[in-house]
Amino acid sequence: MSDTTISNDADVTGRADTCVLASTATPAFADACELAAIALQDMREYDQALDSLTNIPPSATAMLTQGTRSGGTQELPASLRPDAVEDAQDPDTSDEQATKPVVSRKRLIAIGAAVVALVAIVAAVAFMPSLFGQPDAAAVAEVLESNADFMDGFAANDYVEPSAYALSDVAITACEQDDDGSMIVDATAMLENASFESACTVSLKFARDGQQERYPDLQGADAGATGWVGAVLQATADTRAIAGVTVDPEFPEGFAPAFDDAAQTCTYTAEQSYEFWFGSNKVQTVYTYVFNGEAWTRSAGVPSAAVAYDSAAILGDYVPHAGDAASLEAFRITNFDAGSGAFAVEYRATAPGFVNDSVSGVFQCTLVQSDPTDATRAYQQTDGSVYAFSGEGSSSGGAGTASIEGSFGLDGTIFVALSIDYTHTPLLFGTPTDETMTLEGTLAHMS
C-alpha cells in the first residue's frame, strides 16, 4: 500500500488541490493524482457557476474580472464573492459551513424528476391490468373459433344434417391473474347452427404472444390479430333444439316430422303398405323423437294395421293341391264379409271305408290377423303376419259335427285341417258306427 496522501484544502481562487507524494511514487501514479485533482476542481467550478447563474437577481450583471484556471475572468455579484461570503459568516461557524458540500440546483431537479418518474411507474403498474393487461371479448372469440372441439358443438348429429356453427354474443364475466402470471378469463357465448343453439360458459387461459412456451396449457398455441394466445380450459353449455329432426335412415323418402319447440319433441307417422293375393295391409307407426340436451332419441309406438280384404279374390272354389286333402270332393268359400272377415265354407268329403259314402256340411269361419308361430310360419305374408281362420260346422254323417282350422298361404292357396263326423257302414254284416275323420292339405283357388 502506498503512502500517498491527498489534501482537499483548496483556496478560494480556484487553485487545484495539491498532492504530497511518497518518495516511492512512480511518475504514472503522480500523473493520475494530478488528473484526479483537476477533475475535482472542474466539478467545484461547475457547481459554483451553476449556482451563481440560478441565483442572480434580475438587475445583476456579470463582469469577467474574476480569475479562473482557464485563464478567463468572471466577476461575481458582491453577495456571491468569496470574501463577501466570508465576511457575512459568523466567525465561529464559518469554518464548519465552508466544509459542507455544495448541492447544485441541477441535482435537485434531477432528484425531483426521478421521484416523479418513480411515482408514474408505480401508478402505471397499478393501473396496467385495467389499461392494457386484460384480454378482451375479441381475444376470447378468436380462441374459441380456433378450437375445433368447441366449434363442433355440444349436440350429436343423430337424426339431423350436420351444419357449421357460428359464434356470437361473447362477453367476459371475470378476469384475474393466475399464480403463474397468466390471465384466467371466464366468459359466456352463444353457439348456433341450423339445428341447435347452445348457451356456453367457458374458462380460458391467456398470455401475451411470445410467452406461450412458459405455460404448458398454451404451448404450441398460435397468436392471432389480438396479440394474445389462449386455450380453452373448460366449456359447458345449455343446448336446445331450434329445429326438428331431418333425417332417419329407416325412412329415406318423405320424412317430414312435426316439431314441437316448447316440448323439444318431433313426431312422425310412418306408413307401410303390404299387398297379398287376398288383400292388403297398411301399417301406421307413430315415432317420437325427444331432444335430451345432447342428442335426439327415437321411440316407436304400437303399430296400427288397416287390413283390407279382397272378397273377389277369396270367394270361390278350391281344389286339393297337396297332402291328403284329395278326400275333399268340394270346398267353396261363400258369403265373405270384408269388414269382419267372416265367411262360410261349403264342403263335401269322401268317408273312409269300403263303402264310399260322402259327408257334407257348412263351416262358419272368421279370418283374423295373427303373429306367426312355429306351425304357421310357412304361411307368413309380406307384412310379417299370418292370416288364419277357424270355425265350427255341421256334417251329414256320424254325430253331425265338424270343425276346421286353416291359414291363407301364398299365391292363391290355403292350408286346411278338418275334423268331420261320418257313419262307418260295415261291408256285409254289423251295425253302423259314428266315426270322425281328419283331413289335412293344401287347396288352390280355382281362377
C-alpha positions in Angstrom: 0.0 0.0 0.0 1.4 3.4 -0.9 2.0 6.3 1.3 0.2 8.8 -0.9 -2.0 11.5 0.8 -4.4 13.9 -0.9 -5.1 17.3 0.5 -8.5 18.8 -0.1 -7.7 22.3 1.2 -8.3 24.4 -1.9 -8.1 28.1 -1.8 -11.0 30.3 -3.0 -9.1 31.4 -6.1 -9.7 28.1 -7.8 -6.2 26.6 -7.2 -6.1 22.9 -7.8 -5.6 20.5 -4.9 -2.0 19.7 -4.2 -0.8 16.2 -3.7 2.1 15.2 -1.5 3.6 12.0 -2.9 5.7 9.4 -1.2 9.2 9.1 -2.3 8.4 5.7 -3.8 5.6 7.0 -6.0 6.0 6.4 -9.7 5.5 9.1 -12.4 2.4 7.3 -13.7 0.9 7.5 -10.2 1.7 11.1 -10.0 0.0 11.8 -13.3 -3.1 10.0 -12.1 -3.2 12.1 -8.9 -2.9 15.3 -11.0 -5.8 14.2 -13.2 -7.9 13.5 -10.2 -7.2 16.9 -8.7 -8.1 18.6 -11.9 -11.4 16.7 -12.1 -12.3 17.7 -8.6 -11.6 21.3 -9.4 -13.7 21.2 -12.5 -16.7 19.8 -10.5 -16.4 22.6 -8.0 -16.2 25.3 -10.6 -19.2 23.8 -12.4 -21.3 23.8 -9.3 -20.2 27.3 -8.4 -21.1 28.6 -11.9 -24.4 26.9 -12.0 -25.3 28.2 -8.5 -24.4 31.7 -9.4 -26.4 31.6 -12.7 -29.6 30.4 -11.0 -29.4 32.9 -8.1 -28.5 36.2 -9.9 -31.1 38.9 -9.3 -32.9 40.3 -12.4 -30.8 43.5 -12.3 -27.5 41.9 -11.7 -24.8 41.8 -14.4 -21.8 39.7 -14.7 -18.4 41.1 -15.5 -15.5 39.0 -16.5 -12.8 40.0 -13.9 -12.6 37.0 -11.6 -9.6 34.9 -12.5 -10.1 31.2 -13.2 -7.8 28.4 -14.0 -8.9 28.5 -17.7 -7.4 32.0 -18.0 -10.7 33.9 -18.3 -12.3 36.1 -15.6 -15.8 36.4 -14.3 -16.8 38.9 -11.6 -19.5 37.6 -9.4 -22.1 39.7 -7.7 -20.9 41.1 -4.5 -23.1 38.9 -2.4 -21.6 35.8 -4.1 -17.9 36.7 -3.9 -15.8 34.6 -1.6 -14.6 37.4 0.5 -18.2 38.8 0.9 -19.4 35.3 1.9 -16.6 35.1 4.5 -17.4 38.5 5.9 -21.1 37.6 6.2 -20.4 34.4 8.0 -20.2 34.1 11.8 -16.5 33.7 12.7 -17.4 30.8 14.9 -19.2 28.9 12.2 -17.5 29.9 9.0 -15.0 27.1 9.0 -17.7 24.4 9.6 -20.0 25.8 6.9 -17.2 26.1 4.4 -16.5 22.5 4.6 -20.2 21.5 3.7 -20.6 20.1 0.2 -22.5 22.3 -2.3 -25.7 20.7 -3.6 -26.4 22.0 -7.1 -29.9 23.0 -8.3 -29.4 20.7 -11.2 -29.0 17.8 -8.9 -32.1 18.8 -7.0 -34.1 19.0 -10.3 -32.8 15.6 -11.3 -33.8 14.1 -7.9 -37.3 15.6 -8.2 -37.6 14.3 -11.7 -36.6 10.8 -10.6 -39.2 10.9 -7.8 -41.9 12.0 -10.3 -40.9 9.2 -12.7 -41.0 6.6 -9.9 -44.5 7.7 -8.9 -45.6 7.5 -12.5 -44.1 4.0 -12.8 -45.9 2.8 -9.7 -49.1 4.3 -10.9 -48.7 2.6 -14.3 -48.0 -0.7 -12.8 -51.1 -0.3 -10.5 -53.4 0.5 -13.4 -51.7 -1.7 -16.1 -54.3 -4.6 -15.9 -57.2 -2.2 -16.4 -55.5 -0.3 -19.2 -53.9 -2.9 -21.4 -53.2 -6.1 -19.4 -56.5 -8.0 -20.0 -57.8 -10.0 -22.9 -61.0 -8.6 -24.4 -64.0 -10.3 -26.0 -62.3 -10.3 -29.4 -59.4 -12.3 -27.9 -61.9 -14.8 -26.4 -63.8 -15.1 -29.7 -60.5 -15.7 -31.5 -59.5 -18.6 -29.3 -63.0 -20.2 -29.3 -63.3 -20.0 -33.1 -59.9 -21.6 -33.5 -60.9 -24.5 -31.2 -62.2 -27.3 -33.4 -63.8 -29.3 -30.5 -65.7 -26.3 -29.3 -66.9 -25.3 -32.7 -68.2 -28.8 -33.3 -70.9 -28.0 -30.9 -72.4 -29.7 -27.9 -75.1 -31.9 -29.5 -74.8 -35.1 -31.5 -75.8 -35.0 -35.2 -78.1 -38.1 -34.8 -81.2 -37.6 -37.0 -80.1 -34.2 -38.3 -78.0 -33.0 -41.2 -74.6 -31.6 -39.9 -74.1 -27.9 -40.4 -71.5 -25.4 -39.4 -71.7 -23.4 -36.1 -71.5 -19.7 -35.7 -70.2 -17.9 -32.5 -71.9 -14.8 -31.2 -72.6 -12.7 -28.1 -69.2 -13.2 -26.5 -69.0 -11.5 -23.1 -66.3 -11.6 -20.4 -67.7 -12.2 -16.9 -64.5 -12.4 -14.9 -60.8 -11.9 -15.5 -57.9 -12.3 -13.0 -54.3 -13.1 -13.0 -53.3 -16.6 -12.1 -50.4 -17.5 -9.8 -48.2 -18.3 -12.8 -48.7 -14.8 -14.3 -51.2 -15.8 -17.0 -54.7 -14.5 -17.2 -57.7 -16.6 -16.4 -60.9 -15.4 -18.2 -64.5 -16.6 -17.6 -66.9 -15.8 -20.4 -70.2 -16.6 -22.0 -71.1 -17.0 -25.6 -73.8 -18.3 -27.9 -73.1 -21.1 -30.4 -75.7 -21.9 -33.1 -76.2 -23.8 -36.3 -79.2 -24.9 -38.3 -80.3 -27.4 -35.7 -79.1 -26.4 -32.2 -78.5 -23.4 -30.0 -76.1 -23.6 -27.1 -75.6 -21.0 -24.3 -72.0 -21.6 -23.4 -70.0 -20.9 -20.3 -66.2 -21.1 -20.8 -63.0 -20.7 -18.9 -59.8 -19.8 -20.8 -56.1 -19.2 -20.1 -54.3 -16.3 -21.8 -50.8 -15.0 -22.2 -49.2 -12.4 -24.4 -47.9 -13.5 -27.7 -44.4 -14.9 -27.3 -44.9 -16.1 -23.8 -46.9 -19.2 -24.5 -44.0 -21.5 -24.1 -43.9 -20.6 -20.4 -47.3 -22.2 -19.8 -48.0 -25.9 -20.6 -51.6 -25.2 -21.5 -50.5 -22.7 -24.1 -47.6 -24.4 -25.7 -48.0 -24.6 -29.4 -50.9 -22.1 -29.5 -50.8 -19.6 -32.3 -51.3 -15.9 -31.7 -54.0 -14.1 -33.7 -54.7 -10.5 -34.5 -55.3 -9.5 -30.9 -51.8 -10.3 -29.7 -53.0 -12.8 -27.2 -52.6 -16.6 -27.2 -55.1 -18.7 -25.3 -56.6 -22.1 -24.7 -59.9 -23.4 -23.5 -59.7 -24.9 -20.1 -63.3 -25.8 -19.6 -66.6 -25.4 -21.6 -70.1 -26.3 -20.7 -73.4 -25.5 -22.5 -77.1 -25.5 -22.1 -78.3 -26.7 -25.5 -81.7 -26.8 -27.0 -83.0 -27.7 -30.4 -84.2 -24.9 -32.7 -85.3 -27.2 -35.5 -86.7 -30.7 -35.7 -85.0 -33.9 -36.9 -84.4 -34.0 -40.6 -83.1 -37.5 -41.4 -83.8 -41.1 -40.4 -82.1 -43.9 -42.3 -85.2 -46.1 -41.8 -87.3 -43.6 -43.8 -85.2 -42.5 -46.8 -88.1 -40.8 -48.5 -90.9 -38.5 -47.5 -89.6 -37.9 -44.0 -91.3 -34.8 -42.6 -91.8 -34.9 -38.8 -93.7 -32.3 -36.9 -91.5 -30.2 -34.5 -92.8 -29.0 -31.1 -90.3 -26.3 -29.9 -91.7 -26.0 -26.4 -91.7 -29.7 -25.8 -88.4 -30.3 -27.7 -90.0 -33.3 -29.5 -90.8 -34.4 -33.0 -93.4 -36.9 -34.2 -93.6 -38.8 -37.4 -96.2 -41.3 -38.6 -94.6 -43.9 -40.8 -96.9 -45.8 -43.1 -96.1 -49.1 -44.8 -98.3 -50.7 -47.4 -98.3 -54.5 -48.0 -100.0 -56.3 -50.8 -101.0 -60.0 -50.9 -103.3 -62.1 -53.1 -106.4 -61.8 -50.9 -106.0 -58.2 -49.8 -103.6 -55.6 -48.4 -102.5 -54.1 -45.2 -101.4 -50.5 -44.3 -99.5 -50.3 -41.1 -99.0 -47.0 -39.4 -96.5 -46.5 -36.6 -96.0 -43.2 -34.7 -92.4 -42.4 -34.0 -91.5 -39.9 -31.3 -88.1 -38.1 -31.2 -87.1 -36.4 -28.0 -84.1 -34.0 -27.6 -82.5 -34.5 -24.2 -80.0 -31.6 -24.3 -77.3 -33.7 -26.0 -78.9 -35.8 -28.8 -82.2 -36.8 -30.4 -83.5 -40.2 -29.3 -86.3 -42.2 -31.0 -89.0 -44.4 -29.7 -91.7 -46.3 -31.7 -95.3 -46.5 -30.8 -97.6 -49.6 -31.2 -98.3 -50.2 -34.9 -101.8 -49.9 -36.1 -102.9 -52.1 -39.0 -105.6 -51.3 -41.6 -106.3 -54.6 -43.4 -108.5 -54.6 -46.5 -109.6 -57.9 -47.8 -110.4 -58.6 -51.5 -113.6 -60.5 -51.4 -113.5 -61.3 -55.1 -110.1 -62.9 -54.7 -111.3 -65.1 -51.8 -114.7 -66.2 -52.8 -115.0 -69.3 -55.0 -114.0 -73.0 -55.3 -110.8 -74.6 -54.1 -109.3 -77.9 -55.2 -106.8 -80.2 -53.5 -103.2 -79.3 -54.2 -101.1 -81.3 -51.8 -101.5 -83.7 -48.8 -104.4 -86.0 -48.1 -106.9 -83.3 -49.0 -107.7 -85.4 -52.0 -110.7 -86.8 -50.0 -112.3 -83.4 -50.3 -114.6 -83.5 -53.2 -115.7 -79.9 -52.9 -114.6 -76.9 -50.9 -116.2 -73.5 -51.6 -115.9 -70.2 -49.7 -119.1 -68.1 -49.7 -120.6 -65.1 -48.1 -117.3 -63.4 -47.3 -117.6 -60.2 -45.2 -114.6 -58.0 -46.0 -115.3 -55.8 -42.9 -115.3 -58.6 -40.3 -113.5 -61.3 -42.1 -116.4 -63.7 -41.6 -117.3 -66.3 -44.3 -118.9 -69.7 -44.8 -117.4 -72.9 -46.3 -119.4 -75.5 -48.0 -117.7 -78.8 -48.3 -118.2 -82.4 -49.3 -115.8 -85.2 -48.4 -115.5 -88.9 -49.0 -115.7 -91.0 -45.9 -113.1 -93.8 -45.4 -114.0 -97.5 -45.6 -115.2 -100.0 -48.2 -118.4 -98.1 -48.8 -117.7 -94.8 -50.4 -120.2 -92.7 -48.6 -119.8 -89.0 -48.7 -120.5 -86.4 -46.0 -121.1 -82.7 -46.4 -121.7 -79.7 -44.4 -121.1 -76.0 -43.8 -118.5 -74.2 -41.7 -118.9 -70.7 -40.3 -115.4 -69.2 -40.1 -113.7 -65.9 -39.3 -110.4 -64.7 -40.8 -108.1 -63.0 -38.4 -104.6 -61.4 -38.5 -102.1 -63.0 -36.0 -98.4 -63.4 -35.3 -96.7 -66.4 -36.8 -95.9 -69.5 -34.7 -93.7 -72.4 -35.5 -96.6 -74.2 -37.0 -97.8 -71.3 -39.2 -94.5 -69.5 -40.0 -94.6 -71.0 -43.5 -97.7 -69.0 -44.3 -96.3 -65.6 -43.2 -97.4 -62.8 -45.5 -95.3 -59.8 -46.7 -96.4 -57.8 -43.7 -95.0 -60.4 -41.3 -98.4 -61.6 -40.2 -100.3 -64.8 -40.6 -103.9 -64.7 -41.6 -105.7 -67.7 -40.1 -109.2 -68.8 -39.8 -111.2 -71.3 -37.8 -114.8 -72.4 -37.4 -117.4 -74.9 -36.3 -119.7 -76.6 -38.7 -122.0 -79.5 -39.5 -121.7 -82.9 -41.0 -124.3 -85.1 -42.6 -122.8 -88.2 -41.0 -122.0 -89.6 -37.6 -122.8 -87.2 -34.7 -123.2 -84.4 -37.2 -120.4 -82.1 -36.1 -117.4 -80.7 -37.9 -114.6 -78.2 -37.3 -111.9 -76.5 -39.4 -108.7 -74.6 -38.9 -106.6 -73.1 -41.7 -104.3 -70.3 -42.9 -104.2 -68.4 -46.1 -101.0 -69.3 -47.9 -99.1 -67.7 -50.7 -100.1 -67.5 -54.4 -103.8 -68.3 -54.0 -103.6 -71.3 -51.7 -104.9 -72.1 -48.3 -103.9 -74.7 -45.8 -106.8 -76.6 -44.0 -107.1 -79.1 -41.3 -110.6 -80.6 -40.9 -112.3 -82.8 -38.4 -115.6 -84.3 -39.7 -118.1 -86.8 -38.3 -119.2 -89.7 -40.5 -121.0 -93.0 -40.2 -119.0 -96.1 -40.7 -121.0 -98.8 -42.5 -119.8 -102.4 -42.3 -119.2 -104.2 -45.6 -121.6 -107.2 -45.1 -122.6 -107.6 -41.5 -122.7 -105.4 -38.4 -124.1 -102.2 -37.1 -123.0 -98.8 -38.5 -121.0 -96.7 -36.1 -120.3 -93.0 -35.7 -116.7 -92.1 -36.5 -114.6 -88.9 -37.0 -112.2 -88.5 -39.8 -109.4 -85.9 -40.2 -108.1 -84.3 -43.3 -105.1 -82.0 -43.9 -103.8 -80.5 -47.0 -103.3 -77.5 -49.3 -106.1 -76.2 -51.5 -105.7 -74.0 -54.5 -108.1 -71.4 -55.6 -109.7 -72.1 -59.0 -109.3 -68.9 -61.1 
